[in-house]
Amino acid sequence: MFDSVRDDLRATLDEIRAAGLHKPERVIDSPQSATVRVSAGGRPGEVLNFCANNYLGLADHPEVIAAAHEALDRWGYGMASVRFICGTQEVHKELEARLSAFLGQEDTILYSSCFDANGGVFETLLGPEDAVMSDALNHASIIDGIRLSKARRFRYANRDMADLEQQLKEASEGGARRKLIVTDGVFSMDGYVAPLREICDLADRYDAMVMVDDSHAVGFVGPGGRGTPELHGVMDRVDVITGTLGKALGGASGGYVAARAEIVALLRQRSRPYLFSNTLAPVIAAASLKVLDLLESAGDLREKLAENTALFRRRMTEEGFDILPGDHAIAPVMIGDAARAGRMAELLLERGVYVIGFSYPVVPQGQARIRVQLSAAHSTDDVDRAVDAFVAARAELEA
């Protein structure tokens, strides 16, 4: 049987390569940092890393690494169990409490990833008599999580409040018992920030709950790094926040839902990814606690990240590149053609800058781009070298 399937799969893979949509995985043989050692065509070399979610540069921070070593000795490597059987340690409860306090929520529940967190919310909270309003550019994990629920589904145009209100009206007129608005805090492919104050105003008007996936914001967006709800002054008006420990908060893995106490309590009883997945490794929980300690005095890191972001966006604009507007550390350089984006990424790697070309199905057809991500770990010279490399790569591509 598989012989015929193999031929079909190989044909599909050939089509992906022919369309310029193949996504190779490059091997890094160094810690994640502003500079990494990459094997490219068998030739290892040191390159500037401008495609990691390591926004604050904490992935290889010595205090985080030391906390991880200490945790291995104290808590062991893994729990070999789910939370409700024998998979809960003090370190997990402490991290949940710390995240709740940091994010201004009543309680928090840990997951093995934010993808699992988003996969476990909708099915638990919403039934066929309910409705969910989702931004058109929401992360794939939100889309997949919504598919698992039986709720009526509405999709509104990206950050379009008039369209959102129309969907809320339709859901209300249809007799929806519960209404949930869900949005990314920062849209990962564009760097756009959701208008949370306006969303919360509409939620109040139509008696809806608000959920935000703040994975690309927590740690560095907002005056205290508490994310987009803090940035917009609506921390007390957001009902559910999902996020990851795998980006600014140390870059390892793991996710969470921080929410109203009753929501978290129900998730502990009914959320399938939580009930049927092994506990977050204790070493990650302990290292994440150290990250939260560091965030209390991370104002200089957030300031450096903002400076690097502004410099890169300004210089690239001056050089004539098409960058989506904004001031987030995600700075998409729009290319359009998938094969061209992939080729430019290769040319940049040859010039010592590690970036990735994003194409369909990660982004819509015809909107291929190189998503540059700045870090507080980058120096001003690093940013300037990256821009110069873009200019040189473009010149070779157009020659």
MONORCOR-V798156 format. One record per residue. N is the residue number from 0. RES is the residue in one letter. PHI is phi in degrees with one decimal (NA if undefined). Layout:
n->N res->RES phi->PHI
n->N res->RES phi->PHI
This chain:
n->0 res->M phi->NA
n->1 res->F phi->-69.2
n->2 res->D phi->-57.3
n->3 res->S phi->-69.9
n->4 res->V phi->-65.1
n->5 res->R phi->-59.2
n->6 res->D phi->-62.2
n->7 res->D phi->-64.2
n->8 res->L phi->-66.1
n->9 res->R phi->-65.2
n->10 res->A phi->-64.3
n->11 res->T phi->-63.5
n->12 res->L phi->-63.1
n->13 res->D phi->-63.3
n->14 res->E phi->-64.0
n->15 res->I phi->-62.4
n->16 res->R phi->-66.7
n->17 res->A phi->-63.9
n->18 res->A phi->-83.8
n->19 res->G phi->75.4
n->20 res->L phi->-105.3
n->21 res->H phi->-68.6
n->22 res->K phi->-115.2
n->23 res->P phi->-70.6
n->24 res->E phi->-108.7
n->25 res->R phi->-83.7
n->26 res->V phi->-99.5
n->27 res->I phi->-104.1
n->28 res->D phi->-114.7
n->29 res->S phi->-147.5
n->30 res->P phi->-63.5
n->31 res->Q phi->-66.4
n->32 res->S phi->-164.1
n->33 res->A phi->-63.8
n->34 res->T phi->-122.0
n->35 res->V phi->-129.8
n->36 res->R phi->-105.1
n->37 res->V phi->-115.4
n->38 res->S phi->-89.6
n->39 res->A phi->-122.3
n->40 res->G phi->62.2
n->41 res->G phi->82.0
n->42 res->R phi->-111.6
n->43 res->P phi->-67.7
n->44 res->G phi->-166.1
n->45 res->E phi->-82.1
n->46 res->V phi->-136.3
n->47 res->L phi->-75.3
n->48 res->N phi->-99.9
n->49 res->F phi->-120.9
n->50 res->C phi->-137.0
n->51 res->A phi->-94.9
n->52 res->N phi->-87.3
n->53 res->N phi->-83.8
n->54 res->Y phi->-58.6
n->55 res->L phi->-100.0
n->56 res->G phi->71.8
n->57 res->L phi->-93.0
n->58 res->A phi->-61.8
n->59 res->D phi->-122.4
n->60 res->H phi->-64.7
n->61 res->P phi->-59.0
n->62 res->E phi->-70.9
n->63 res->V phi->-68.9
n->64 res->I phi->-63.3
n->65 res->A phi->-63.7
n->66 res->A phi->-63.8
n->67 res->A phi->-66.5
n->68 res->H phi->-60.7
n->69 res->E phi->-62.7
n->70 res->A phi->-66.1
n->71 res->L phi->-59.8
n->72 res->D phi->-68.5
n->73 res->R phi->-85.5
n->74 res->W phi->-107.4
n->75 res->G phi->88.5
n->76 res->Y phi->-86.6
n->77 res->G phi->-143.9
n->78 res->M phi->-95.8
n->79 res->A phi->54.9
n->80 res->S phi->-165.6
n->81 res->V phi->-90.7
n->82 res->R phi->-62.4
n->83 res->F phi->-81.2
n->84 res->I phi->-94.0
n->85 res->C phi->-145.6
n->86 res->G phi->-113.1
n->87 res->T phi->-113.5
n->88 res->Q phi->-113.6
n->89 res->E phi->-58.2
n->90 res->V phi->-64.6
n->91 res->H phi->-70.6
n->92 res->K phi->-66.9
n->93 res->E phi->-65.5
n->94 res->L phi->-65.4
n->95 res->E phi->-60.6
n->96 res->A phi->-66.5
n->97 res->R phi->-66.3
n->98 res->L phi->-64.7
n->99 res->S phi->-59.2
n->100 res->A phi->-66.1
n->101 res->F phi->-65.4
n->102 res->L phi->-91.7
n->103 res->G phi->71.1
n->104 res->Q phi->-113.1
n->105 res->E phi->-77.5
n->106 res->D phi->-157.1
n->107 res->T phi->-141.8
n->108 res->I phi->-127.1
n->109 res->L phi->-90.0
n->110 res->Y phi->-129.6
n->111 res->S phi->-72.2
n->112 res->S phi->-160.8
n->113 res->C phi->-71.0
n->114 res->F phi->-58.6
n->115 res->D phi->-67.8
n->116 res->A phi->-60.2
n->117 res->N phi->-67.9
n->118 res->G phi->-74.1
n->119 res->G phi->-104.5
n->120 res->V phi->-84.2
n->121 res->F phi->-67.5
n->122 res->E phi->-62.8
n->123 res->T phi->-76.8
n->124 res->L phi->-90.3
n->125 res->L phi->-120.7
n->126 res->G phi->-119.7
n->127 res->P phi->-63.4
n->128 res->E phi->-88.5
n->129 res->D phi->-109.3
n->130 res->A phi->-139.9
n->131 res->V phi->-125.7
n->132 res->M phi->-106.5
n->133 res->S phi->-120.4
n->134 res->D phi->-62.5
n->135 res->A phi->-61.8
n->136 res->L phi->-104.0
n->137 res->N phi->-61.6
n->138 res->H phi->-60.4
n->139 res->A phi->-57.3
n->140 res->S phi->-66.4
n->141 res->I phi->-68.5
n->142 res->I phi->-59.7
n->143 res->D phi->-67.3
n->144 res->G phi->-62.9
n->145 res->I phi->-63.0
n->146 res->R phi->-60.9
n->147 res->L phi->-74.1
n->148 res->S phi->-92.6
n->149 res->K phi->-98.4
n->150 res->A phi->-67.3
n->151 res->R phi->-70.2
n->152 res->R phi->-109.8
n->153 res->F phi->-125.7
n->154 res->R phi->-126.3
n->155 res->Y phi->-112.2
n->156 res->A phi->-60.3
n->157 res->N phi->-51.6
n->158 res->R phi->58.3
n->159 res->D phi->-95.8
n->160 res->M phi->-71.4
n->161 res->A phi->-66.1
n->162 res->D phi->-67.6
n->163 res->L phi->-60.3
n->164 res->E phi->-62.4
n->165 res->Q phi->-62.9
n->166 res->Q phi->-67.1
n->167 res->L phi->-64.5
n->168 res->K phi->-60.5
n->169 res->E phi->-63.5
n->170 res->A phi->-64.8
n->171 res->S phi->-66.0
n->172 res->E phi->-66.7
n->173 res->G phi->-82.4
n->174 res->G phi->80.5
n->175 res->A phi->-58.8
n->176 res->R phi->-70.6
n->177 res->R phi->-120.9
n->178 res->K phi->-126.0
n->179 res->L phi->-127.4
n->180 res->I phi->-95.6
n->181 res->V phi->-127.7
n->182 res->T phi->-148.1
n->183 res->D phi->-67.1
n->184 res->G phi->-70.4
n->185 res->V phi->-128.3
n->186 res->F phi->-81.5
n->187 res->S phi->-66.4
n->188 res->M phi->-89.9
n->189 res->D phi->-120.7
n->190 res->G phi->77.3
n->191 res->Y phi->-76.6
n->192 res->V phi->-103.5
n->193 res->A phi->-69.1
n->194 res->P phi->-81.0
n->195 res->L phi->-65.7
n->196 res->R phi->-62.9
n->197 res->E phi->-66.2
n->198 res->I phi->-63.4
n->199 res->C phi->-65.7
n->200 res->D phi->-61.8
n->201 res->L phi->-67.0
n->202 res->A phi->-62.2
n->203 res->D phi->-63.3
n->204 res->R phi->-67.7
n->205 res->Y phi->-112.5
n->206 res->D phi->54.2
n->207 res->A phi->-116.7
n->208 res->M phi->-89.9
n->209 res->V phi->-123.7
n->210 res->M phi->-124.4
n->211 res->V phi->-128.6
n->212 res->D phi->-89.5
n->213 res->D phi->-108.1
n->214 res->S phi->-59.4
n->215 res->H phi->-97.2
n->216 res->A phi->-140.1
n->217 res->V phi->-61.8
n->218 res->G phi->110.8
n->219 res->F phi->-142.1
n->220 res->V phi->-97.3
n->221 res->G phi->94.5
n->222 res->P phi->-55.5
n->223 res->G phi->-108.4
n->224 res->G phi->74.8
n->225 res->R phi->-90.3
n->226 res->G phi->99.4
n->227 res->T phi->-66.8
n->228 res->P phi->-60.7
n->229 res->E phi->-67.6
n->230 res->L phi->-55.5
n->231 res->H phi->-96.5
n->232 res->G phi->69.0
n->233 res->V phi->-127.4
n->234 res->M phi->-58.5
n->235 res->D phi->-86.9
n->236 res->R phi->-112.7
n->237 res->V phi->-95.3
n->238 res->D phi->-88.2
n->239 res->V phi->-138.9
n->240 res->I phi->-121.1
n->241 res->T phi->-109.1
n->242 res->G phi->-167.7
n->243 res->T phi->-127.9
n->244 res->L phi->-92.2
n->245 res->G phi->-97.2
n->246 res->K phi->-123.0
n->247 res->A phi->-65.0
n->248 res->L phi->-86.9
n->249 res->G phi->104.4
n->250 res->G phi->77.5
n->251 res->A phi->-85.2
n->252 res->S phi->-162.5
n->253 res->G phi->105.7
n->254 res->G phi->-140.7
n->255 res->Y phi->-157.7
n->256 res->V phi->-121.5
n->257 res->A phi->-109.2
n->258 res->A phi->-160.8
n->259 res->R phi->-57.6
n->260 res->A phi->-57.7
n->261 res->E phi->-67.6
n->262 res->I phi->-65.3
n->263 res->V phi->-63.2
n->264 res->A phi->-60.2
n->265 res->L phi->-70.2
n->266 res->L phi->-60.3
n->267 res->R phi->-62.7
n->268 res->Q phi->-93.5
n->269 res->R phi->-127.4
n->270 res->S phi->-76.5
n->271 res->R phi->-63.7
n->272 res->P phi->-61.9
n->273 res->Y phi->-77.6
n->274 res->L phi->-73.5
n->275 res->F phi->-117.6
n->276 res->S phi->-118.7
n->277 res->N phi->-57.1
n->278 res->T phi->-60.1
n->279 res->L phi->-53.4
n->280 res->A phi->-55.7
n->281 res->P phi->-58.6
n->282 res->V phi->-64.4
n->283 res->I phi->-70.9
n->284 res->A phi->-61.2
n->285 res->A phi->-68.3
n->286 res->A phi->-65.1
n->287 res->S phi->-66.7
n->288 res->L phi->-62.8
n->289 res->K phi->-64.8
n->290 res->V phi->-59.7
n->291 res->L phi->-62.6
n->292 res->D phi->-60.5
n->293 res->L phi->-66.3
n->294 res->L phi->-64.5
n->295 res->E phi->-65.2
n->296 res->S phi->-127.0
n->297 res->A phi->-99.4
n->298 res->G phi->-58.1
n->299 res->D phi->-68.2
n->300 res->L phi->-67.3
n->301 res->R phi->-64.6
n->302 res->E phi->-66.4
n->303 res->K phi->-63.8
n->304 res->L phi->-61.0
n->305 res->A phi->-63.3
n->306 res->E phi->-64.5
n->307 res->N phi->-62.0
n->308 res->T phi->-62.7
n->309 res->A phi->-62.7
n->310 res->L phi->-63.9
n->311 res->F phi->-63.5
n->312 res->R phi->-62.6
n->313 res->R phi->-66.2
n->314 res->R phi->-65.8
n->315 res->M phi->-66.0
n->316 res->T phi->-65.5
n->317 res->E phi->-62.0
n->318 res->E phi->-84.1
n->319 res->G phi->88.4
n->320 res->F phi->-81.9
n->321 res->D phi->-91.8
n->322 res->I phi->-113.0
n->323 res->L phi->-61.1
n->324 res->P phi->-67.3
n->325 res->G phi->140.5
n->326 res->D phi->-131.1
n->327 res->H phi->-79.6
n->328 res->A phi->-69.1
n->329 res->I phi->-81.3
n->330 res->A phi->-125.2
n->331 res->P phi->-74.6
n->332 res->V phi->-95.7
n->333 res->M phi->-78.2
n->334 res->I phi->-114.3
n->335 res->G phi->99.9
n->336 res->D phi->-81.1
n->337 res->A phi->-65.7
n->338 res->A phi->-63.8
n->339 res->R phi->-65.7
n->340 res->A phi->-63.6
n->341 res->G phi->-63.9
n->342 res->R phi->-66.5
n->343 res->M phi->-63.4
n->344 res->A phi->-61.5
n->345 res->E phi->-63.8
n->346 res->L phi->-64.8
n->347 res->L phi->-67.3
n->348 res->L phi->-61.6
n->349 res->E phi->-60.6
n->350 res->R phi->-96.6
n->351 res->G phi->86.2
n->352 res->V phi->-124.5
n->353 res->Y phi->-92.9
n->354 res->V phi->-138.5
n->355 res->I phi->-127.7
n->356 res->G phi->-84.2
n->357 res->F phi->-101.9
n->358 res->S phi->-141.9
n->359 res->Y phi->-57.5
n->360 res->P phi->-92.8
n->361 res->V phi->-69.0
n->362 res->V phi->-128.5
n->363 res->P phi->-62.1
n->364 res->Q phi->-55.3
n->365 res->G phi->80.4
n->366 res->Q phi->-120.2
n->367 res->A phi->-61.4
n->368 res->R phi->-156.2
n->369 res->I phi->-109.6
n->370 res->R phi->-88.2
n->371 res->V phi->-84.5
n->372 res->Q phi->-125.0
n->373 res->L phi->-83.3
n->374 res->S phi->-137.7
n->375 res->A phi->-65.7
n->376 res->A phi->-76.8
n->377 res->H phi->-74.9
n->378 res->S phi->-89.5
n->379 res->T phi->-59.6
n->380 res->D phi->-63.3
n->381 res->D phi->-59.1
n->382 res->V phi->-64.1
n->383 res->D phi->-61.8
n->384 res->R phi->-63.7
n->385 res->A phi->-64.3
n->386 res->V phi->-62.4
n->387 res->D phi->-60.3
n->388 res->A phi->-67.1
n->389 res->F phi->-60.5
n->390 res->V phi->-61.6
n->391 res->A phi->-67.2
n->392 res->A phi->-64.7
n->393 res->R phi->-62.3
n->394 res->A phi->-62.1
n->395 res->E phi->-68.2
n->396 res->L phi->-65.5
n->397 res->E phi->-92.8
n->398 res->A phi->-68.5
